[in-house]
């Protein structure tokens, strides 16, 4: 293989000599390097051989150690089996002694039972036999104790035998595994490694030739790159001009972005102002008047609600509920505090009929008073819907057309409205308030409407004992048929009507 390596180097030098002097000089340098590489590969092969021999020696040593451990475990197993046999012998002797003692007890007992012996002789025999019995019993106890000890020794010996058998198995596994290492590590494998090293040397020489060829190609590539560099400089000049143009566009875009940020800031300021208005409105809403009631009232209503869960509407008279409710009646009746906005908001009444927006605001106000109380009683809050407003408007118009002031018209709420809309009302609550006369005419403020609504609710909820709590159960939805959609309005006589709607029919206008 060394001759082949020499021929290859000379051939390579001749090839490089036909190119340039500089390349020939590089070729001589490569030959020197290749000699060093050959020496290094041979050294690596020798080192690999020595390392392999060391692994074989170590593996054989491990086999000997494992075999010694296996031999020791075998000897321990023999000793354990001998102790086991001794324990068996001891147990056998103990059982024989126990049998002898038990026979002595039986024999003595037979003597006691023998009636042919005279009374004195029998007594003497009994005494003698009792001594024998006691001695025999003591021997029995001692024999049992010895047997128990022997049995413990037997169990311990058996455990030691089992442990030693396992150690023998473990040691044998080590012997087998170590032997496998010795079998797999041999001189043949070392020769294979050496052949592979020589093969790698040949491949390295081939790679050297390939790299020399690449060097020639690299020289050509450098010349081409120089030409491309000239062209690249020209392109760079062109790209610089494009960059300047892009920078100008960026400047324009930045100016537009700044303008957009200014607009965004203005929008954010407007949004903050709007949020402030919403917060002000929310604060105003939270601070508006609410119904006043306590847990004593809530607890009593819940109690009688359970008693009357199957009652469609009216309750019995409950003096204790009336007494508690009366405490809150006056405060709620006189508790309205108008705002400037409500005092300056007016609605027009045309032919005794107020418009939908007024009904909506009235109904929302009534819901704000009643919903906290309904929720405290475990009922659903009022939802003012388009349907409930339409039903309320049609109800008031029907009352106005009938020229009916105070009192229920069943033909309207139980017949006309259900046929027209597909709804029927759970109940209707009507009330005249202290300012009812001021609500008639053609123009009325929202403040006057709200004051009348609060007074009407105070009468319905806290002063309804003489009416069997029918109004209270209506507006608080305490009846069998529960309602959510409701609305309130006034007729041409200034009287308030509260109606809630339930059970839409399949073909009514507001069925969906």
SVG drawing of the C-alpha trace seen along z (x, -y; Angstrom):
<svg xmlns="http://www.w3.org/2000/svg" viewBox="-116 -72 124 126">
<polyline fill="none" stroke="black" stroke-width="0.4" points="0.0,0.0 3.0,-2.3 4.1,-1.9 0.6,-2.8 0.6,-5.9 4.0,-7.0 2.9,-6.5 -0.2,-8.6 1.8,-11.5 4.2,-11.5 1.4,-11.5 -0.3,-14.4 3.0,-16.4 3.4,-15.8 -0.2,-17.0 0.3,-20.2 3.6,-20.9 1.8,-21.5 -0.3,-24.4 1.7,-27.1 4.9,-27.3 2.8,-28.4 0.7,-25.3 3.8,-23.0 5.1,-24.5 1.7,-23.7 1.9,-20.1 5.3,-19.5 3.7,-20.9 0.8,-18.5 3.2,-15.5 4.8,-16.4 1.5,-16.6 0.4,-13.3 3.5,-11.6 2.6,-13.0 -1.0,-11.8 0.2,-8.2 2.4,-8.2 -0.5,-9.4 -2.9,-6.8 -0.4,-4.0 0.1,-5.3 -3.7,-5.4 -4.0,-1.8 -1.3,-0.7 -3.0,-2.6 -6.4,-1.0 -4.8,2.5 -3.3,1.8 -6.7,0.4 -8.5,3.5 -6.0,5.8 -6.6,3.9 -10.4,4.3 -9.9,8.1 -7.7,8.4 -10.2,6.4 -13.1,8.5 -11.3,11.7 -10.6,10.3 -14.3,9.6 -15.1,13.2 -12.8,14.5 -14.3,12.2 -17.9,13.2 -16.9,16.9 -15.4,16.4 -18.7,14.7 -20.7,17.6 -18.5,20.2 -18.9,18.4 -22.7,18.2 -22.7,22.0 -20.9,22.7 -23.3,20.5 -26.1,22.4 -24.7,25.8 -24.2,24.4 -27.8,23.1 -29.1,26.4 -27.1,28.2 -28.7,25.8 -32.1,26.6 -31.5,30.3 -30.4,29.8 -33.5,27.8 -35.6,30.6 -33.9,33.1 -34.5,30.9 -38.1,30.4 -38.5,34.2 -37.0,34.9 -39.2,32.2 -42.3,33.8 -41.2,37.3 -40.7,35.8 -44.1,34.1 -45.7,37.5 -44.0,39.3 -45.2,36.6 -48.7,36.8 -48.7,40.6 -47.6,40.2 -50.5,37.8 -52.9,40.3 -51.5,43.2 -51.7,41.2 -55.2,40.1 -56.2,43.8 -54.8,44.7 -57.0,42.0 -60.0,43.5 -59.2,47.0 -61.9,47.8 -60.3,51.1 -57.6,49.2 -58.6,48.5 -59.5,45.0 -56.2,44.4 -54.2,46.1 -56.2,44.2 -55.5,40.9 -51.8,41.7 -51.8,42.7 -53.6,39.6 -51.1,37.4 -48.2,39.3 -49.8,39.2 -50.5,35.4 -46.8,34.9 -46.2,37.0 -48.9,35.1 -47.3,31.8 -43.8,33.1 -45.2,34.4 -47.1,31.2 -43.8,29.3 -42.1,31.6 -44.9,31.0 -44.6,27.2 -40.8,27.5 -41.2,29.7 -43.6,27.2 -41.2,24.4 -38.4,26.4 -40.5,27.2 -41.4,23.6 -37.7,22.6 -36.9,25.4 -39.6,24.2 -38.2,20.7 -34.7,22.0 -36.1,24.0 -37.8,20.9 -34.7,18.9 -32.6,21.6 -35.0,21.9 -34.8,18.1 -31.0,18.3 -31.1,21.1 -33.4,19.0 -31.1,16.0 -28.0,18.0 -29.8,19.6 -30.6,16.1 -26.9,15.0 -25.8,18.0 -28.1,17.0 -27.0,13.4 -23.3,14.4 -23.9,16.8 -25.5,13.9 -22.4,11.8 -20.2,14.7 -22.3,15.1 -22.3,11.4 -18.6,11.0 -17.9,14.0 -19.9,12.4 -17.7,9.4 -14.6,11.6 -16.1,13.5 -17.0,10.2 -13.5,8.7 -10.9,10.6 -7.8,10.2 -10.0,10.6 -11.8,7.4 -8.5,5.6 -7.4,6.7 -10.8,5.4 -10.1,2.0 -6.6,1.9 -8.0,2.7 -10.6,0.0 -7.8,-2.5 -5.9,-1.6 -9.1,-2.1 -9.6,-5.5 -6.0,-6.3 -6.8,-5.5 -9.9,-7.6 -7.9,-10.5 -5.5,-10.4 -8.4,-10.5 -9.9,-13.5 -6.5,-15.2 -6.5,-14.8 -10.1,-16.1 -9.2,-19.2 -6.2,-20.0 -8.7,-20.0 -11.0,-22.3 -8.0,-24.7 -7.6,-25.1 -11.3,-25.7 -11.2,-28.2 -8.5,-30.3 -10.9,-30.5 -13.7,-31.4 -11.7,-34.3 -11.1,-35.7 -14.8,-35.5 -15.6,-37.1 -13.4,-40.1 -15.4,-40.7 -18.6,-40.3 -17.3,-42.8 -16.9,-45.4 -20.5,-44.8 -21.6,-44.8 -20.1,-48.3 -22.2,-49.6 -25.3,-47.9 -24.4,-49.4 -24.5,-52.9 -27.9,-52.1 -29.2,-50.6 -28.0,-53.6 -30.1,-55.8 -33.1,-53.5 -32.3,-53.7 -32.4,-57.5 -35.8,-57.3 -37.0,-54.8 -35.8,-57.1 -37.8,-59.9 -40.9,-57.7 -40.2,-56.7 -40.1,-60.3 -43.4,-60.9 -44.9,-57.8 -43.6,-58.9 -45.3,-62.3 -48.6,-60.5 -48.0,-58.2 -47.5,-61.3 -50.8,-62.7 -52.5,-59.4 -51.2,-59.4 -52.5,-63.0 -55.9,-61.8 -55.7,-58.8 -54.9,-61.0 -57.9,-63.2 -60.1,-60.2 -58.8,-58.9 -59.6,-62.2 -63.1,-62.1 -63.5,-58.5 -62.3,-59.6 -64.8,-62.4 -67.5,-59.9 -66.5,-57.5 -66.6,-60.4 -70.2,-61.2 -71.1,-57.5 -69.6,-57.5 -71.5,-60.6 -74.7,-59.1 -74.0,-55.8 -73.3,-57.8 -76.5,-59.7 -78.4,-56.5 -76.8,-54.8 -77.6,-57.8 -81.2,-58.1 -84.0,-57.3 -84.6,-53.7 -87.3,-51.8 -86.6,-51.5 -87.3,-48.2 -85.6,-45.8 -85.0,-42.1 -88.0,-41.9 -90.3,-42.8 -88.4,-40.4 -88.5,-37.5 -92.3,-37.8 -93.0,-38.1 -90.9,-35.0 -92.7,-33.1 -96.2,-33.9 -95.0,-33.3 -94.3,-29.7 -97.7,-29.4 -99.5,-30.7 -97.4,-29.1 -100.5,-27.4 -102.7,-30.5 -103.3,-32.2 -103.3,-35.7 -104.8,-37.0 -103.5,-36.1 -105.2,-36.0 -105.0,-38.9 -101.6,-38.8 -101.6,-41.5 -97.9,-41.0 -97.0,-41.6 -99.2,-44.7 -97.6,-46.1 -94.1,-45.6 -94.9,-47.0 -96.6,-50.0 -93.2,-51.1 -91.9,-51.5 -95.0,-53.0 -94.6,-56.6 -90.9,-56.8 -91.4,-55.3 -94.5,-57.4 -92.7,-60.7 -89.2,-59.6 -89.0,-60.9 -86.2,-63.4 -86.4,-64.8 -83.3,-65.7 -83.0,-68.9 -82.8,-66.8 -86.2,-65.1 -87.7,-68.5 -86.7,-69.9 -87.8,-66.8 -91.4,-67.2 -93.7,-64.9 -96.8,-65.8 -100.2,-64.1 -102.2,-63.9 -105.9,-63.0 -105.1,-61.6 -102.3,-59.3 -98.7,-59.8 -96.0,-58.7 -93.9,-55.5 -90.7,-57.2 -92.5,-58.5 -93.9,-54.9 -90.3,-53.5 -88.8,-56.0 -91.7,-55.5 -91.4,-51.7 -87.6,-51.8 -88.0,-53.9 -90.6,-51.5 -88.3,-48.6 -85.4,-50.3 -87.6,-50.6 -89.1,-47.1 -86.2,-44.9 -84.0,-45.0 -87.1,-43.9 -88.0,-41.2 -84.4,-39.8 -84.3,-39.8 -87.4,-37.7 -85.9,-35.2 -87.9,-36.4 -86.7,-37.5 -86.3,-41.2 -88.6,-43.2 -87.5,-43.5 -88.9,-46.5 -89.4,-45.3 -90.8,-46.6 -93.6,-44.1 -94.5,-45.3 -94.5,-48.9 -96.8,-48.2 -99.2,-46.2 -99.2,-49.0 -99.9,-51.7 -102.8,-49.6 -104.2,-49.0 -104.2,-52.8 -105.9,-53.6 -108.6,-51.0 -109.3,-52.5 -109.4,-56.0 -111.8,-54.9 -114.0,-53.3 -113.9,-56.5 -113.1,-54.4 -111.3,-56.2 -110.8,-54.1 -111.4,-50.3 -110.5,-47.2 -112.0,-46.4 -111.7,-42.6 -112.8,-42.6 -109.7,-44.7 -107.0,-42.9 -108.4,-39.4 -110.0,-39.5 -109.1,-42.4 -105.3,-42.5 -104.7,-38.7 -106.6,-38.6 -104.7,-41.6 -101.2,-40.6 -101.2,-37.0 -100.5,-37.9 -102.6,-38.0 -101.7,-39.8 -101.0,-38.1 -102.7,-41.0 -103.2,-44.7 -102.5,-47.2 -104.2,-50.6 -103.5,-53.6 -104.5,-57.2 -101.8,-59.3 -101.7,-62.7 -100.7,-64.5 -103.0,-62.6 -104.9,-65.8 -101.6,-67.4 -100.9,-64.6 -103.9,-65.4 -103.7,-67.8 -101.3,-68.1 -97.9,-68.5 -96.2,-66.7 -92.7,-66.6 -90.8,-63.3 -90.3,-64.4 -94.1,-64.5 -94.5,-61.1 -91.8,-59.5 -93.2,-60.9 -96.6,-59.5 -95.0,-56.1 -93.2,-56.0 -96.3,-56.8 -98.3,-54.1 -95.6,-51.5 -95.5,-52.4 -99.3,-51.9 -99.2,-48.6 -96.3,-47.0 -96.5,-48.5 -100.2,-49.3 -102.1,-46.4 -103.4,-44.4 -107.0,-45.4 -106.7,-44.2 -105.4,-40.7 -101.9,-41.7 -103.2,-41.3 -101.3,-44.4 -98.1,-43.4 -98.2,-39.8 -98.8,-41.3 -95.9,-43.9 -93.5,-41.5 -94.4,-38.5 -95.3,-36.3 -98.1,-34.4 -98.1,-31.0 -97.6,-32.5 -94.3,-34.3 -93.7,-37.3 -90.7,-39.4 -91.9,-41.7 -93.9,-44.7 -94.6,-48.3 -96.5,-51.2 -98.2,-54.3 -101.1,-56.8 -104.5,-57.2 -106.2,-60.5 -107.5,-60.7 -103.9,-60.7 -104.3,-57.2 -101.4,-54.7 -101.8,-51.3 -99.1,-48.5 -99.4,-45.5 -97.1,-42.5 -97.5,-40.0 -97.2,-36.2 -97.7,-33.1 -97.5,-34.3 -99.7,-32.4 -98.3,-30.7 -99.8,-33.2 -99.7,-36.5 -97.9,-39.5 -95.2,-39.3 -95.2,-35.5 -91.4,-35.4"/>
</svg>
